[in-house]
Amino acid sequence: MEEFDFTEFLGKPVVFNACPNYANINNLCELGMAIMCSPPAPWQRIDALKALFFLVTQFAMRTAQFKKTDWDASERAENSLCQSLLQMNTFMDIASMAAWGFRSLQKNQTST
């Protein structure tokens, strides 16, 4: 945002854009991909995902801005990057630690 600009959040003017309006789910996916493919260390990328990406998507999920099928598609697209980021290929046999809350990863663990 430019200096002296404001936006509305829950009907009230604020000086920062707390939750920008995303036109489609691809905009959110691009944000997540940019964080996961950035140059910092893996623990810094995970911290950035927790601090930035998940907070941005939380509002969109709670207000049902996109369909559940769109969220499933974005989860599948980002799972491969999460697996490479966490280097899960080396310890996939530890089923209790490998999934980390991703439903599709848990499905992969039970099928192998």
Backbone atoms as SQL, in Angstrom:
CREATE TABLE atoms (id INTEGER PRIMARY KEY, chain TEXT, resi INTEGER, resn TEXT, atom TEXT, x REAL, y REAL, z REAL);
INSERT INTO atoms VALUES
  (1, 'A', 1, 'MET', 'N', 0.838, -1.183, 0.000),
  (2, 'A', 1, 'MET', 'CA', 0.000, 0.000, 0.000),
  (3, 'A', 1, 'MET', 'C', 0.881, 1.244, 0.000),
  (4, 'A', 2, 'GLU', 'N', 0.374, 2.254, -0.600),
  (5, 'A', 2, 'GLU', 'CA', 1.082, 3.527, -0.633),
  (6, 'A', 2, 'GLU', 'C', 0.930, 4.242, 0.710),
  (7, 'A', 3, 'GLU', 'N', 1.800, 5.202, 0.946),
  (8, 'A', 3, 'GLU', 'CA', 1.731, 5.976, 2.178),
  (9, 'A', 3, 'GLU', 'C', 0.428, 6.764, 2.220),
  (10, 'A', 4, 'PHE', 'N', -0.188, 6.829, 3.379),
  (11, 'A', 4, 'PHE', 'CA', -1.453, 7.512, 3.647),
  (12, 'A', 4, 'PHE', 'C', -2.658, 6.808, 3.036),
  (13, 'A', 5, 'ASP', 'N', -2.491, 5.630, 2.478),
  (14, 'A', 5, 'ASP', 'CA', -3.625, 4.848, 1.993),
  (15, 'A', 5, 'ASP', 'C', -4.191, 4.028, 3.144),
  (16, 'A', 6, 'PHE', 'N', -5.427, 3.615, 3.018),
  (17, 'A', 6, 'PHE', 'CA', -6.023, 2.733, 4.003),
  (18, 'A', 6, 'PHE', 'C', -6.958, 1.780, 3.293),
  (19, 'A', 7, 'THR', 'N', -7.327, 0.749, 3.991),
  (20, 'A', 7, 'THR', 'CA', -8.286, -0.216, 3.484),
  (21, 'A', 7, 'THR', 'C', -9.279, -0.503, 4.592),
  (22, 'A', 8, 'GLU', 'N', -10.325, -1.224, 4.291),
  (23, 'A', 8, 'GLU', 'CA', -11.308, -1.576, 5.314),
  (24, 'A', 8, 'GLU', 'C', -11.154, -3.032, 5.697),
  (25, 'A', 9, 'PHE', 'N', -11.210, -3.290, 6.987),
  (26, 'A', 9, 'PHE', 'CA', -11.168, -4.650, 7.519),
  (27, 'A', 9, 'PHE', 'C', -12.350, -4.797, 8.453),
  (28, 'A', 10, 'LEU', 'N', -13.267, -5.697, 8.123),
  (29, 'A', 10, 'LEU', 'CA', -14.504, -5.901, 8.870),
  (30, 'A', 10, 'LEU', 'C', -15.291, -4.592, 9.002),
  (31, 'A', 11, 'GLY', 'N', -15.263, -3.796, 7.929),
  (32, 'A', 11, 'GLY', 'CA', -16.031, -2.568, 7.895),
  (33, 'A', 11, 'GLY', 'C', -15.368, -1.363, 8.525),
  (34, 'A', 12, 'LYS', 'N', -14.194, -1.524, 9.095),
  (35, 'A', 12, 'LYS', 'CA', -13.491, -0.417, 9.748),
  (36, 'A', 12, 'LYS', 'C', -12.236, -0.073, 8.962),
  (37, 'A', 13, 'PRO', 'N', -11.934, 1.213, 8.802),
  (38, 'A', 13, 'PRO', 'CA', -10.711, 1.575, 8.079),
  (39, 'A', 13, 'PRO', 'C', -9.462, 1.254, 8.897),
  (40, 'A', 14, 'VAL', 'N', -8.503, 0.635, 8.259),
  (41, 'A', 14, 'VAL', 'CA', -7.212, 0.344, 8.878),
  (42, 'A', 14, 'VAL', 'C', -6.126, 0.815, 7.917),
  (43, 'A', 15, 'VAL', 'N', -4.935, 1.053, 8.461),
  (44, 'A', 15, 'VAL', 'CA', -3.865, 1.602, 7.632),
  (45, 'A', 15, 'VAL', 'C', -3.004, 0.521, 7.001),
  (46, 'A', 16, 'PHE', 'N', -3.312, -0.727, 7.233),
  (47, 'A', 16, 'PHE', 'CA', -2.596, -1.825, 6.595),
  (48, 'A', 16, 'PHE', 'C', -3.618, -2.787, 6.028),
  (49, 'A', 17, 'ASN', 'N', -3.219, -3.542, 5.066),
  (50, 'A', 17, 'ASN', 'CA', -4.123, -4.487, 4.428),
  (51, 'A', 17, 'ASN', 'C', -4.019, -5.819, 5.150),
  (52, 'A', 18, 'ALA', 'N', -4.883, -6.027, 6.122),
  (53, 'A', 18, 'ALA', 'CA', -4.812, -7.234, 6.946),
  (54, 'A', 18, 'ALA', 'C', -5.096, -8.487, 6.135),
  (55, 'A', 19, 'CYS', 'N', -6.114, -8.459, 5.337),
  (56, 'A', 19, 'CYS', 'CA', -6.486, -9.612, 4.516),
  (57, 'A', 19, 'CYS', 'C', -6.865, -9.118, 3.128),
  (58, 'A', 20, 'PRO', 'N', -5.923, -9.079, 2.216),
  (59, 'A', 20, 'PRO', 'CA', -6.261, -8.598, 0.876),
  (60, 'A', 20, 'PRO', 'C', -7.256, -9.530, 0.199),
  (61, 'A', 21, 'ASN', 'N', -8.012, -8.982, -0.707),
  (62, 'A', 21, 'ASN', 'CA', -8.963, -9.792, -1.463),
  (63, 'A', 21, 'ASN', 'C', -8.212, -10.516, -2.567),
  (64, 'A', 22, 'TYR', 'N', -8.223, -11.821, -2.511),
  (65, 'A', 22, 'TYR', 'CA', -7.566, -12.615, -3.537),
  (66, 'A', 22, 'TYR', 'C', -8.602, -13.005, -4.577),
  (67, 'A', 23, 'ALA', 'N', -8.276, -12.778, -5.833),
  (68, 'A', 23, 'ALA', 'CA', -9.217, -13.040, -6.916),
  (69, 'A', 23, 'ALA', 'C', -9.496, -14.532, -7.061),
  (70, 'A', 24, 'ASN', 'N', -8.452, -15.347, -6.907),
  (71, 'A', 24, 'ASN', 'CA', -8.645, -16.791, -7.011),
  (72, 'A', 24, 'ASN', 'C', -7.622, -17.502, -6.131),
  (73, 'A', 25, 'ILE', 'N', -7.778, -18.785, -6.026),
  (74, 'A', 25, 'ILE', 'CA', -6.915, -19.582, -5.148),
  (75, 'A', 25, 'ILE', 'C', -5.477, -19.610, -5.654),
  (76, 'A', 26, 'ASN', 'N', -5.287, -19.388, -6.944),
  (77, 'A', 26, 'ASN', 'CA', -3.927, -19.399, -7.495),
  (78, 'A', 26, 'ASN', 'C', -3.066, -18.288, -6.909),
  (79, 'A', 27, 'ASN', 'N', -3.675, -17.150, -6.570),
  (80, 'A', 27, 'ASN', 'CA', -2.910, -16.073, -5.945),
  (81, 'A', 27, 'ASN', 'C', -2.362, -16.511, -4.592),
  (82, 'A', 28, 'LEU', 'N', -3.174, -17.222, -3.824),
  (83, 'A', 28, 'LEU', 'CA', -2.704, -17.738, -2.539),
  (84, 'A', 28, 'LEU', 'C', -1.634, -18.799, -2.737),
  (85, 'A', 29, 'CYS', 'N', -1.825, -19.658, -3.729),
  (86, 'A', 29, 'CYS', 'CA', -0.826, -20.701, -4.001),
  (87, 'A', 29, 'CYS', 'C', 0.510, -20.090, -4.401),
  (88, 'A', 30, 'GLU', 'N', 0.462, -19.034, -5.188),
  (89, 'A', 30, 'GLU', 'CA', 1.707, -18.370, -5.593),
  (90, 'A', 30, 'GLU', 'C', 2.442, -17.796, -4.390),
  (91, 'A', 31, 'LEU', 'N', 1.694, -17.269, -3.420),
  (92, 'A', 31, 'LEU', 'CA', 2.318, -16.758, -2.199),
  (93, 'A', 31, 'LEU', 'C', 3.018, -17.879, -1.439),
  (94, 'A', 32, 'GLY', 'N', 2.340, -19.011, -1.286),
  (95, 'A', 32, 'GLY', 'CA', 2.947, -20.154, -0.604),
  (96, 'A', 32, 'GLY', 'C', 4.147, -20.703, -1.344),
  (97, 'A', 33, 'MET', 'N', 4.045, -20.796, -2.663),
  (98, 'A', 33, 'MET', 'CA', 5.170, -21.300, -3.460),
  (99, 'A', 33, 'MET', 'C', 6.369, -20.360, -3.382),
  (100, 'A', 34, 'ALA', 'N', 6.107, -19.056, -3.379),
  (101, 'A', 34, 'ALA', 'CA', 7.207, -18.092, -3.286),
  (102, 'A', 34, 'ALA', 'C', 7.941, -18.233, -1.958),
  (103, 'A', 35, 'ILE', 'N', 7.205, -18.484, -0.897),
  (104, 'A', 35, 'ILE', 'CA', 7.845, -18.671, 0.412),
  (105, 'A', 35, 'ILE', 'C', 8.640, -19.963, 0.428),
  (106, 'A', 36, 'MET', 'N', 8.052, -21.053, -0.092),
  (107, 'A', 36, 'MET', 'CA', 8.731, -22.349, -0.032),
  (108, 'A', 36, 'MET', 'C', 9.940, -22.428, -0.952),
  (109, 'A', 37, 'CYS', 'N', 9.965, -21.642, -2.006),
  (110, 'A', 37, 'CYS', 'CA', 11.096, -21.668, -2.940),
  (111, 'A', 37, 'CYS', 'C', 12.099, -20.551, -2.677),
  (112, 'A', 38, 'SER', 'N', 11.928, -19.817, -1.595),
  (113, 'A', 38, 'SER', 'CA', 12.825, -18.704, -1.296),
  (114, 'A', 38, 'SER', 'C', 14.162, -19.217, -0.762),
  (115, 'A', 39, 'PRO', 'N', 15.210, -18.378, -0.785),
  (116, 'A', 39, 'PRO', 'CA', 16.553, -18.843, -0.423),
  (117, 'A', 39, 'PRO', 'C', 16.855, -19.062, 1.063),
  (118, 'A', 40, 'PRO', 'N', 16.095, -18.587, 2.040),
  (119, 'A', 40, 'PRO', 'CA', 16.503, -18.816, 3.431),
  (120, 'A', 40, 'PRO', 'C', 16.576, -20.295, 3.798),
  (121, 'A', 41, 'ALA', 'N', 17.067, -20.554, 4.989),
  (122, 'A', 41, 'ALA', 'CA', 17.191, -21.918, 5.499),
  (123, 'A', 41, 'ALA', 'C', 15.804, -22.551, 5.644),
  (124, 'A', 42, 'PRO', 'N', 15.726, -23.893, 5.625),
  (125, 'A', 42, 'PRO', 'CA', 14.415, -24.551, 5.738),
  (126, 'A', 42, 'PRO', 'C', 13.633, -24.153, 6.986),
  (127, 'A', 43, 'TRP', 'N', 14.290, -24.021, 8.124),
  (128, 'A', 43, 'TRP', 'CA', 13.547, -23.645, 9.335),
  (129, 'A', 43, 'TRP', 'C', 12.990, -22.230, 9.216),
  (130, 'A', 44, 'GLN', 'N', 13.671, -21.343, 8.472),
  (131, 'A', 44, 'GLN', 'CA', 13.162, -19.989, 8.272),
  (132, 'A', 44, 'GLN', 'C', 11.964, -19.990, 7.323),
  (133, 'A', 45, 'ARG', 'N', 11.993, -20.867, 6.333),
  (134, 'A', 45, 'ARG', 'CA', 10.850, -20.970, 5.418),
  (135, 'A', 45, 'ARG', 'C', 9.628, -21.522, 6.143),
  (136, 'A', 46, 'ILE', 'N', 9.842, -22.503, 7.015),
  (137, 'A', 46, 'ILE', 'CA', 8.728, -23.047, 7.796),
  (138, 'A', 46, 'ILE', 'C', 8.154, -21.968, 8.702),
  (139, 'A', 47, 'ASP', 'N', 9.022, -21.183, 9.324),
  (140, 'A', 47, 'ASP', 'CA', 8.572, -20.096, 10.183),
  (141, 'A', 47, 'ASP', 'C', 7.798, -19.056, 9.378),
  (142, 'A', 48, 'ALA', 'N', 8.259, -18.755, 8.169),
  (143, 'A', 48, 'ALA', 'CA', 7.546, -17.802, 7.310),
  (144, 'A', 48, 'ALA', 'C', 6.188, -18.354, 6.891),
  (145, 'A', 49, 'LEU', 'N', 6.115, -19.656, 6.628),
  (146, 'A', 49, 'LEU', 'CA', 4.817, -20.263, 6.301),
  (147, 'A', 49, 'LEU', 'C', 3.851, -20.116, 7.467),
  (148, 'A', 50, 'LYS', 'N', 4.332, -20.396, 8.676),
  (149, 'A', 50, 'LYS', 'CA', 3.476, -20.290, 9.857),
  (150, 'A', 50, 'LYS', 'C', 3.065, -18.849, 10.121),
  (151, 'A', 51, 'ALA', 'N', 4.002, -17.921, 9.972),
  (152, 'A', 51, 'ALA', 'CA', 3.727, -16.533, 10.323),
  (153, 'A', 51, 'ALA', 'C', 2.960, -15.777, 9.242),
  (154, 'A', 52, 'LEU', 'N', 3.157, -16.124, 7.986),
  (155, 'A', 52, 'LEU', 'CA', 2.551, -15.349, 6.901),
  (156, 'A', 52, 'LEU', 'C', 1.475, -16.115, 6.149),
  (157, 'A', 53, 'PHE', 'N', 1.855, -17.230, 5.560),
  (158, 'A', 53, 'PHE', 'CA', 0.950, -17.937, 4.657),
  (159, 'A', 53, 'PHE', 'C', -0.274, -18.494, 5.379),
  (160, 'A', 54, 'PHE', 'N', -0.072, -19.173, 6.508),
  (161, 'A', 54, 'PHE', 'CA', -1.207, -19.785, 7.192),
  (162, 'A', 54, 'PHE', 'C', -2.140, -18.738, 7.789),
  (163, 'A', 55, 'LEU', 'N', -1.618, -17.597, 8.208),
  (164, 'A', 55, 'LEU', 'CA', -2.487, -16.542, 8.719),
  (165, 'A', 55, 'LEU', 'C', -3.323, -15.916, 7.608),
  (166, 'A', 56, 'VAL', 'N', -2.733, -15.767, 6.433),
  (167, 'A', 56, 'VAL', 'CA', -3.477, -15.208, 5.301),
  (168, 'A', 56, 'VAL', 'C', -4.573, -16.168, 4.864),
  (169, 'A', 57, 'THR', 'N', -4.253, -17.451, 4.799),
  (170, 'A', 57, 'THR', 'CA', -5.251, -18.418, 4.334),
  (171, 'A', 57, 'THR', 'C', -6.332, -18.678, 5.374),
  (172, 'A', 58, 'GLN', 'N', -6.035, -18.462, 6.640),
  (173, 'A', 58, 'GLN', 'CA', -7.010, -18.731, 7.690),
  (174, 'A', 58, 'GLN', 'C', -8.270, -17.892, 7.497),
  (175, 'A', 59, 'PHE', 'N', -8.118, -16.617, 7.200),
  (176, 'A', 59, 'PHE', 'CA', -9.279, -15.755, 7.002),
  (177, 'A', 59, 'PHE', 'C', -10.080, -16.194, 5.784),
  (178, 'A', 60, 'ALA', 'N', -9.376, -16.536, 4.714),
  (179, 'A', 60, 'ALA', 'CA', -10.076, -16.977, 3.503),
  (180, 'A', 60, 'ALA', 'C', -10.821, -18.291, 3.741),
  (181, 'A', 61, 'MET', 'N', -10.248, -19.180, 4.542),
  (182, 'A', 61, 'MET', 'CA', -10.927, -20.444, 4.847),
  (183, 'A', 61, 'MET', 'C', -12.151, -20.214, 5.722),
  (184, 'A', 62, 'ARG', 'N', -12.010, -19.392, 6.739),
  (185, 'A', 62, 'ARG', 'CA', -13.122, -19.172, 7.672),
  (186, 'A', 62, 'ARG', 'C', -14.296, -18.457, 7.030),
  (187, 'A', 63, 'THR', 'N', -14.019, -17.624, 6.051),
  (188, 'A', 63, 'THR', 'CA', -15.100, -16.903, 5.383),
  (189, 'A', 63, 'THR', 'C', -15.565, -17.599, 4.111),
  (190, 'A', 64, 'ALA', 'N', -15.045, -18.791, 3.843),
  (191, 'A', 64, 'ALA', 'CA', -15.449, -19.620, 2.696),
  (192, 'A', 64, 'ALA', 'C', -15.365, -18.847, 1.383),
  (193, 'A', 65, 'GLN', 'N', -14.229, -18.204, 1.160),
  (194, 'A', 65, 'GLN', 'CA', -14.044, -17.458, -0.083),
  (195, 'A', 65, 'GLN', 'C', -13.854, -18.387, -1.278),
  (196, 'A', 66, 'PHE', 'N', -13.366, -19.597, -1.027),
  (197, 'A', 66, 'PHE', 'CA', -13.127, -20.560, -2.098),
  (198, 'A', 66, 'PHE', 'C', -13.763, -21.894, -1.725),
  (199, 'A', 67, 'LYS', 'N', -14.023, -22.715, -2.733),
  (200, 'A', 67, 'LYS', 'CA', -14.622, -24.031, -2.505),
  (201, 'A', 67, 'LYS', 'C', -13.613, -24.977, -1.866),
  (202, 'A', 68, 'LYS', 'N', -14.133, -26.018, -1.217),
  (203, 'A', 68, 'LYS', 'CA', -13.249, -27.015, -0.602),
  (204, 'A', 68, 'LYS', 'C', -12.412, -27.742, -1.644),
  (205, 'A', 69, 'THR', 'N', -12.953, -27.930, -2.819),
  (206, 'A', 69, 'THR', 'CA', -12.173, -28.594, -3.870),
  (207, 'A', 69, 'THR', 'C', -10.985, -27.740, -4.290),
  (208, 'A', 70, 'ASP', 'N', -11.157, -26.413, -4.255),
  (209, 'A', 70, 'ASP', 'CA', -10.030, -25.526, -4.559),
  (210, 'A', 70, 'ASP', 'C', -8.941, -25.655, -3.502),
  (211, 'A', 71, 'TRP', 'N', -9.347, -25.754, -2.231),
  (212, 'A', 71, 'TRP', 'CA', -8.363, -25.909, -1.153),
  (213, 'A', 71, 'TRP', 'C', -7.642, -27.244, -1.274),
  (214, 'A', 72, 'ASP', 'N', -8.375, -28.292, -1.662),
  (215, 'A', 72, 'ASP', 'CA', -7.727, -29.596, -1.847),
  (216, 'A', 72, 'ASP', 'C', -6.702, -29.550, -2.974),
  (217, 'A', 73, 'ALA', 'N', -7.040, -28.851, -4.045),
  (218, 'A', 73, 'ALA', 'CA', -6.102, -28.736, -5.162),
  (219, 'A', 73, 'ALA', 'C', -4.852, -27.968, -4.752),
  (220, 'A', 74, 'SER', 'N', -5.022, -26.914, -3.968),
  (221, 'A', 74, 'SER', 'CA', -3.846, -26.154, -3.528),
  (222, 'A', 74, 'SER', 'C', -3.006, -26.969, -2.553),
  (223, 'A', 75, 'GLU', 'N', -3.654, -27.782, -1.720),
  (224, 'A', 75, 'GLU', 'CA', -2.909, -28.632, -0.786),
  (225, 'A', 75, 'GLU', 'C', -2.074, -29.665, -1.540),
  (226, 'A', 76, 'ARG', 'N', -2.665, -30.274, -2.572),
  (227, 'A', 76, 'ARG', 'CA', -1.905, -31.244, -3.361),
  (228, 'A', 76, 'ARG', 'C', -0.720, -30.589, -4.061),
  (229, 'A', 77, 'ALA', 'N', -0.917, -29.367, -4.543),
  (230, 'A', 77, 'ALA', 'CA', 0.161, -28.674, -5.249),
  (231, 'A', 77, 'ALA', 'C', 1.312, -28.333, -4.321),
  (232, 'A', 78, 'GLU', 'N', 1.014, -28.034, -3.082),
  (233, 'A', 78, 'GLU', 'CA', 2.060, -27.620, -2.147),
  (234, 'A', 78, 'GLU', 'C', 2.664, -28.781, -1.367),
  (235, 'A', 79, 'ASN', 'N', 2.034, -29.943, -1.383),
  (236, 'A', 79, 'ASN', 'CA', 2.559, -31.081, -0.626),
  (237, 'A', 79, 'ASN', 'C', 3.928, -31.529, -1.109),
  (238, 'A', 80, 'SER', 'N', 4.136, -31.530, -2.411),
  (239, 'A', 80, 'SER', 'CA', 5.435, -31.976, -2.917),
  (240, 'A', 80, 'SER', 'C', 6.538, -31.036, -2.462),
  (241, 'A', 81, 'LEU', 'N', 6.253, -29.734, -2.446),
  (242, 'A', 81, 'LEU', 'CA', 7.259, -28.792, -1.960),
  (243, 'A', 81, 'LEU', 'C', 7.473, -28.927, -0.457),
  (244, 'A', 82, 'CYS', 'N', 6.405, -29.201, 0.285),
  (245, 'A', 82, 'CYS', 'CA', 6.564, -29.410, 1.732),
  (246, 'A', 82, 'CYS', 'C', 7.401, -30.653, 2.002),
  (247, 'A', 83, 'GLN', 'N', 7.172, -31.701, 1.234),
  (248, 'A', 83, 'GLN', 'CA', 7.955, -32.920, 1.422),
  (249, 'A', 83, 'GLN', 'C', 9.426, -32.675, 1.142),
  (250, 'A', 84, 'SER', 'N', 9.727, -31.946, 0.080),
  (251, 'A', 84, 'SER', 'CA', 11.133, -31.677, -0.216),
  (252, 'A', 84, 'SER', 'C', 11.730, -30.701, 0.786),
  (253, 'A', 85, 'LEU', 'N', 10.932, -29.766, 1.271),
  (254, 'A', 85, 'LEU', 'CA', 11.415, -28.814, 2.266),
  (255, 'A', 85, 'LEU', 'C', 11.769, -29.519, 3.571),
  (256, 'A', 86, 'LEU', 'N', 10.928, -30.440, 3.982),
  (257, 'A', 86, 'LEU', 'CA', 11.170, -31.173, 5.228),
  (258, 'A', 86, 'LEU', 'C', 12.039, -32.400, 5.025),
  (259, 'A', 87, 'GLN', 'N', 12.412, -32.681, 3.791),
  (260, 'A', 87, 'GLN', 'CA', 13.217, -33.843, 3.432),
  (261, 'A', 87, 'GLN', 'C', 12.605, -35.122, 4.003),
  (262, 'A', 88, 'MET', 'N', 11.310, -35.283, 3.735),
  (263, 'A', 88, 'MET', 'CA', 10.569, -36.418, 4.275),
  (264, 'A', 88, 'MET', 'C', 10.952, -37.738, 3.635),
  (265, 'A', 89, 'ASN', 'N', 11.566, -37.713, 2.475),
  (266, 'A', 89, 'ASN', 'CA', 11.920, -38.969, 1.818),
  (267, 'A', 89, 'ASN', 'C', 12.880, -39.788, 2.661),
  (268, 'A', 90, 'THR', 'N', 13.676, -39.137, 3.500),
  (269, 'A', 90, 'THR', 'CA', 14.668, -39.866, 4.285),
  (270, 'A', 90, 'THR', 'C', 14.080, -40.543, 5.509),
  (271, 'A', 91, 'PHE', 'N', 12.948, -40.060, 6.000),
  (272, 'A', 91, 'PHE', 'CA', 12.381, -40.690, 7.192),
  (273, 'A', 91, 'PHE', 'C', 10.883, -40.952, 7.064),
  (274, 'A', 92, 'MET', 'N', 10.436, -41.343, 5.879),
  (275, 'A', 92, 'MET', 'CA', 9.022, -41.616, 5.667),
  (276, 'A', 92, 'MET', 'C', 8.530, -42.847, 6.416),
  (277, 'A', 93, 'ASP', 'N', 9.437, -43.698, 6.898),
  (278, 'A', 93, 'ASP', 'CA', 8.998, -44.890, 7.612),
  (279, 'A', 93, 'ASP', 'C', 8.495, -44.568, 9.009),
  (280, 'A', 94, 'ILE', 'N', 8.766, -43.393, 9.521),
  (281, 'A', 94, 'ILE', 'CA', 8.270, -43.017, 10.840),
  (282, 'A', 94, 'ILE', 'C', 6.891, -42.389, 10.638),
  (283, 'A', 95, 'ALA', 'N', 5.871, -43.212, 10.667),
  (284, 'A', 95, 'ALA', 'CA', 4.525, -42.765, 10.299),
  (285, 'A', 95, 'ALA', 'C', 3.977, -41.723, 11.262),
  (286, 'A', 96, 'SER', 'N', 4.336, -41.795, 12.522),
  (287, 'A', 96, 'SER', 'CA', 3.775, -40.850, 13.482),
  (288, 'A', 96, 'SER', 'C', 4.325, -39.447, 13.293),
  (289, 'A', 97, 'MET', 'N', 5.493, -39.301, 12.694),
  (290, 'A', 97, 'MET', 'CA', 6.089, -37.980, 12.526),
  (291, 'A', 97, 'MET', 'C', 6.029, -37.489, 11.085),
  (292, 'A', 98, 'ALA', 'N', 5.710, -38.328, 10.138),
  (293, 'A', 98, 'ALA', 'CA', 5.837, -37.962, 8.725),
  (294, 'A', 98, 'ALA', 'C', 4.693, -37.095, 8.229),
  (295, 'A', 99, 'ALA', 'N', 3.501, -37.217, 8.776),
  (296, 'A', 99, 'ALA', 'CA', 2.351, -36.549, 8.185),
  (297, 'A', 99, 'ALA', 'C', 2.242, -35.076, 8.557),
  (298, 'A', 100, 'TRP', 'N', 2.482, -34.699, 9.769),
  (299, 'A', 100, 'TRP', 'CA', 2.434, -33.307, 10.235),
  (300, 'A', 100, 'TRP', 'C', 1.102, -32.629, 9.946),
  (301, 'A', 101, 'GLY', 'N', 0.005, -33.360, 9.957),
  (302, 'A', 101, 'GLY', 'CA', -1.304, -32.756, 9.804),
  (303, 'A', 101, 'GLY', 'C', -1.811, -32.617, 8.387),
  (304, 'A', 102, 'PHE', 'N', -1.035, -33.023, 7.397),
  (305, 'A', 102, 'PHE', 'CA', -1.507, -32.956, 6.025),
  (306, 'A', 102, 'PHE', 'C', -2.312, -34.220, 5.734),
  (307, 'A', 103, 'ARG', 'N', -3.586, -34.034, 5.384),
  (308, 'A', 103, 'ARG', 'CA', -4.450, -35.192, 5.174),
  (309, 'A', 103, 'ARG', 'C', -3.949, -36.094, 4.056),
  (310, 'A', 104, 'SER', 'N', -3.513, -35.527, 2.963),
  (311, 'A', 104, 'SER', 'CA', -3.083, -36.360, 1.842),
  (312, 'A', 104, 'SER', 'C', -1.793, -37.096, 2.162),
  (313, 'A', 105, 'LEU', 'N', -0.933, -36.527, 3.007),
  (314, 'A', 105, 'LEU', 'CA', 0.267, -37.244, 3.416),
  (315, 'A', 105, 'LEU', 'C', -0.100, -38.424, 4.307),
  (316, 'A', 106, 'GLN', 'N', -1.105, -38.229, 5.159),
  (317, 'A', 106, 'GLN', 'CA', -1.543, -39.327, 6.006),
  (318, 'A', 106, 'GLN', 'C', -2.121, -40.450, 5.160),
  (319, 'A', 107, 'LYS', 'N', -2.839, -40.099, 4.097),
  (320, 'A', 107, 'LYS', 'CA', -3.381, -41.122, 3.200),
  (321, 'A', 107, 'LYS', 'C', -2.249, -41.884, 2.528),
  (322, 'A', 108, 'ASN', 'N', -1.190, -41.169, 2.125),
  (323, 'A', 108, 'ASN', 'CA', -0.049, -41.825, 1.495),
  (324, 'A', 108, 'ASN', 'C', 0.632, -42.778, 2.464),
  (325, 'A', 109, 'GLN', 'N', 0.683, -42.422, 3.735),
  (326, 'A', 109, 'GLN', 'CA', 1.335, -43.272, 4.722),
  (327, 'A', 109, 'GLN', 'C', 0.553, -44.563, 4.939),
  (328, 'A', 110, 'THR', 'N', -0.776, -44.472, 4.949),
  (329, 'A', 110, 'THR', 'CA', -1.565, -45.668, 5.192),
  (330, 'A', 110, 'THR', 'C', -1.600, -46.584, 3.980),
  (331, 'A', 111, 'SER', 'N', -1.402, -46.028, 2.787),
  (332, 'A', 111, 'SER', 'CA', -1.470, -46.858, 1.586),
  (333, 'A', 111, 'SER', 'C', -0.173, -47.604, 1.313),
  (334, 'A', 112, 'THR', 'N', 0.957, -47.172, 1.915),
  (335, 'A', 112, 'THR', 'CA', 2.227, -47.849, 1.656),
  (336, 'A', 112, 'THR', 'C', 2.492, -48.942, 2.646);
